[in-house]
Amino acid sequence: MRDGPPRIFDALAQALHSARAARMTGERFLLVDATEGVRDRLTPVNRAFASALALDGHAVDALQGVAATWHSAAFDAAERLDAGGGFDLVVSILRLHGMNDLPGALAQIRRALKPDGLFVAALFGGATLFELRDAFAAGEIETIGGITPRVAPFADVRELGALLQRAGFALPVADVERTTVRYRDFATLANDLRLMGETNALAERQNLSRATLRAALAHYAAKHSEPDGRLRATFDIVYLTGWAPHESQQQSLKPGSAKTRLAQALGTTEHSAGDKAKPR
């Protein structure tokens, strides 16, 4: 029997996909969106960060000026983070959703922070690529009578918020922003996934037959397309923020104990965040 968390992802396949993505050129618009989302969550923090750790190389370049000194580190194939500690800030942009042991990864990140240090991350979650998952499931049921893993599982925002608490973060916050992309064809969607290194790296993946692909594409066009034929693809980016515990921090209320809605307290009107739409 294998000890530890279940092996959902194949680390070698993930590395190969990331290496291929690094060789490709193109617009990584979701990475740009996620980076801006992280910056938006850092902007209101009234604090100077002396030492920051980026869990991907992109954050170092994109968030220059946020911290005086940046360091880079990554989880190895065994999902160990060898980064030392004492950081004021740790940032991860579109990396953590591919972890086999996300609770363990979050706990390691918390240990890398000094007391009262801040963690901010963006990762795919929620309903991300539910249209593609549905299309592959329908295509496989039609052609082989069953379903095999094709699209990675994504945690919802409430589950991710609970994982922050489980990892020992104080004042945890999790929120989500949805982008609906309208692709002119499936090839454009597939190219965007390759460009982000997000093609199938599931440990139990199997080869895809041409018959199943044809059936899946037919279902996608029939169930998840616009009147003009463009294919819809949903991407939910979940943002996580949490602090390494420190005695100076205010204590959060117990869930359900609030007497007033936030909008009422601020004297504003509450609106749904809605979603962003992008043509491709």
C-alpha positions in Angstrom: 0.0 0.0 0.0 1.3 3.5 -0.9 1.7 5.9 2.0 0.8 9.6 1.8 -1.8 11.4 -0.3 -3.2 9.9 -3.5 -1.1 10.5 -6.6 -3.4 12.5 -8.9 -0.8 14.1 -11.1 2.3 12.7 -12.9 5.2 15.0 -11.9 7.3 14.0 -15.0 4.4 14.8 -17.4 3.9 18.2 -15.6 7.6 19.0 -16.1 7.5 18.1 -19.8 4.4 20.2 -20.3 6.0 23.1 -18.5 9.1 22.8 -20.6 7.1 22.7 -23.8 5.1 25.8 -22.7 8.4 27.7 -22.0 9.4 27.1 -25.6 6.2 28.4 -27.0 5.3 32.0 -27.8 1.8 33.5 -27.4 -0.5 35.5 -25.2 -0.8 33.9 -21.7 -3.8 36.2 -20.9 -5.0 34.1 -17.9 -1.5 34.4 -16.3 -1.7 38.1 -16.8 -5.2 38.2 -15.2 -4.0 36.1 -12.3 -0.9 38.3 -11.8 -3.1 41.5 -11.7 -5.4 39.8 -9.3 -2.5 39.0 -6.9 -1.3 42.6 -7.3 -4.8 43.9 -6.5 -4.8 41.9 -3.3 -1.4 43.2 -2.3 -2.0 46.9 -3.0 -4.2 47.6 0.1 -1.7 46.0 2.4 0.0 48.9 4.2 3.3 47.2 4.7 6.8 47.2 3.2 8.0 43.7 2.4 11.7 43.3 2.8 12.1 39.7 1.6 9.7 37.9 -0.7 9.6 34.3 -2.1 8.1 33.6 -5.5 7.0 30.0 -6.2 7.3 30.6 -9.9 9.7 32.7 -12.0 6.9 34.8 -13.5 6.1 36.5 -10.2 9.6 37.8 -9.7 9.4 39.8 -13.0 5.8 40.8 -12.8 5.7 42.0 -9.2 9.0 44.0 -9.0 8.6 46.8 -6.6 6.3 44.9 -4.2 9.3 43.7 -2.2 12.8 45.0 -1.7 14.3 41.5 -2.4 12.9 38.6 -4.3 13.9 34.9 -4.1 12.6 32.0 -6.2 12.0 28.4 -5.2 9.8 25.6 -6.5 8.4 22.4 -5.1 10.4 19.4 -6.4 9.0 16.2 -7.8 8.4 14.9 -4.3 6.6 18.2 -3.5 9.2 19.4 -1.0 9.9 23.1 -0.8 13.5 23.8 -0.1 13.4 27.6 0.4 14.4 28.2 4.0 12.3 30.6 6.0 11.9 34.1 7.4 10.1 35.6 4.4 7.8 38.5 4.7 5.8 37.5 1.7 5.2 34.3 -0.4 3.5 34.5 -3.8 2.3 31.7 -6.1 0.6 32.3 -9.5 -1.2 29.5 -11.2 0.9 26.6 -9.8 -0.7 25.1 -6.7 -3.7 23.5 -8.4 -1.3 20.9 -9.8 -0.2 19.6 -6.4 -1.0 16.1 -5.2 -0.7 17.2 -1.6 -2.1 20.7 -1.5 -2.6 20.7 2.3 1.0 19.7 2.8 2.2 22.3 0.3 0.3 25.1 2.2 1.8 23.9 5.5 5.3 24.2 4.0 4.5 27.7 2.7 3.4 28.8 6.1 6.6 27.5 7.7 8.6 29.6 5.1 7.0 32.8 6.4 8.2 34.7 9.4 5.5 35.5 12.0 2.9 37.9 10.6 4.2 37.2 7.0 1.7 37.2 4.2 0.9 34.5 1.6 -1.0 35.3 -1.6 -1.8 32.8 -4.3 -3.8 32.5 -7.5 -4.8 29.0 -8.7 -7.4 27.4 -10.9 -10.5 26.1 -9.1 -14.2 25.7 -9.1 -15.9 25.2 -12.5 -12.7 25.6 -14.5 -13.0 23.7 -17.8 -16.3 22.1 -16.8 -17.4 22.2 -20.5 -14.3 20.3 -21.6 -14.8 17.7 -18.8 -18.5 17.3 -19.8 -17.6 16.9 -23.5 -14.9 14.2 -22.9 -17.2 12.3 -20.5 -20.0 12.3 -23.1 -17.6 11.3 -25.9 -16.2 8.4 -23.9 -19.6 7.1 -22.8 -20.7 7.1 -26.4 -17.7 5.3 -27.8 -16.3 3.1 -25.0 -19.1 3.0 -22.4 -17.2 4.6 -19.6 -15.2 7.6 -18.4 -11.4 8.0 -17.9 -9.5 10.9 -16.4 -9.1 13.7 -18.9 -9.5 17.0 -17.0 -7.8 17.7 -13.6 -10.1 18.0 -10.6 -10.4 21.5 -9.2 -11.3 22.4 -5.6 -14.0 25.0 -5.0 -13.4 28.3 -3.2 -14.8 27.1 0.2 -12.7 23.9 0.2 -9.6 26.0 -0.5 -10.4 28.5 2.3 -10.8 25.6 4.7 -7.4 24.3 3.6 -5.8 27.6 4.5 -7.2 27.2 8.0 -6.1 23.6 8.2 -2.5 24.7 7.2 -2.5 27.1 10.2 -2.9 30.4 8.4 -4.5 33.3 10.3 -7.2 35.5 8.9 -7.6 33.3 5.8 -9.5 34.7 2.8 -10.5 32.9 -0.4 -12.4 34.5 -3.3 -12.9 33.6 -7.0 -13.1 35.5 -10.3 -14.6 33.8 -13.3 -13.5 34.3 -16.9 -15.6 32.9 -19.8 -13.5 32.6 -23.0 -15.2 32.1 -26.3 -13.0 30.2 -28.7 -13.4 30.2 -32.4 -12.5 26.5 -32.5 -11.2 23.6 -30.3 -7.7 23.9 -31.7 -7.4 27.4 -30.2 -8.5 26.2 -26.8 -6.0 23.3 -26.9 -3.2 25.7 -27.9 -4.0 27.9 -25.0 -3.8 25.0 -22.6 -0.4 23.9 -24.0 0.8 27.5 -23.8 0.0 27.4 -20.0 1.3 23.9 -19.5 -2.1 22.8 -18.5 -2.7 19.8 -20.8 -3.6 16.4 -19.3 -0.9 15.3 -16.7 -3.2 13.1 -14.6 -1.4 10.0 -13.3 -4.2 7.7 -14.7 -4.5 9.3 -18.1 -5.1 7.1 -21.1 -4.7 7.5 -24.8 -7.5 9.3 -26.6 -8.9 7.6 -29.7 -10.0 9.6 -32.8 -13.5 8.2 -32.4 -13.8 9.5 -28.8 -12.3 12.9 -29.8 -14.8 13.3 -32.6 -17.7 12.4 -30.3 -16.4 14.8 -27.6 -16.0 17.7 -30.0 -19.6 17.1 -31.4 -20.9 17.2 -27.8 -18.9 20.3 -27.0 -20.3 22.1 -30.1 -23.9 21.0 -29.3 -23.9 21.8 -25.6 -21.4 24.5 -25.0 -21.3 26.8 -28.0 -22.6 30.3 -28.9 -25.0 30.9 -31.8 -22.0 31.9 -33.9 -20.3 28.6 -33.2 -17.7 29.8 -30.7 -17.0 27.3 -27.9 -17.3 28.5 -24.3 -14.6 27.7 -21.8 -14.8 28.6 -18.1 -11.8 29.5 -16.0 -12.3 30.2 -12.3 -9.2 31.8 -10.7 -9.3 31.4 -6.9 -7.3 33.8 -4.8 -6.0 32.8 -1.4 -4.6 35.1 1.2 -3.4 34.2 4.7 -1.0 35.3 7.4 1.5 33.4 9.4 0.1 33.7 13.0 1.3 36.5 15.3 0.1 37.7 18.6 -0.5 41.2 17.3 -3.2 40.1 14.8 -6.8 40.6 15.5 -8.8 37.5 16.0 -11.5 36.6 13.4 -15.1 36.0 14.4 -16.4 32.5 14.5 -18.3 31.5 11.2 -21.9 32.7 11.3 -21.4 35.1 14.2 -21.5 38.4 12.2 -24.5 40.5 12.9 -24.2 42.9 9.9 -23.5 42.2 6.2 -20.3 43.8 5.0 -22.1 46.0 2.4 -24.4 47.3 5.1 -21.6 48.1 7.4 -19.8 50.1 4.6 -23.0 51.8 3.5 -22.8 50.4 0.0 -25.0 48.3 -2.3 -24.0 44.6 -2.7 -23.5 43.4 -6.2 -22.5 40.0 -7.8 -19.0 40.0 -9.2 -20.3 38.4 -12.4 -17.8 37.1 -14.9 -15.4 38.4 -17.5 -15.8 37.3 -21.1 -13.0 37.1 -23.6 -13.1 36.1 -27.3 -10.3 34.0 -28.7 
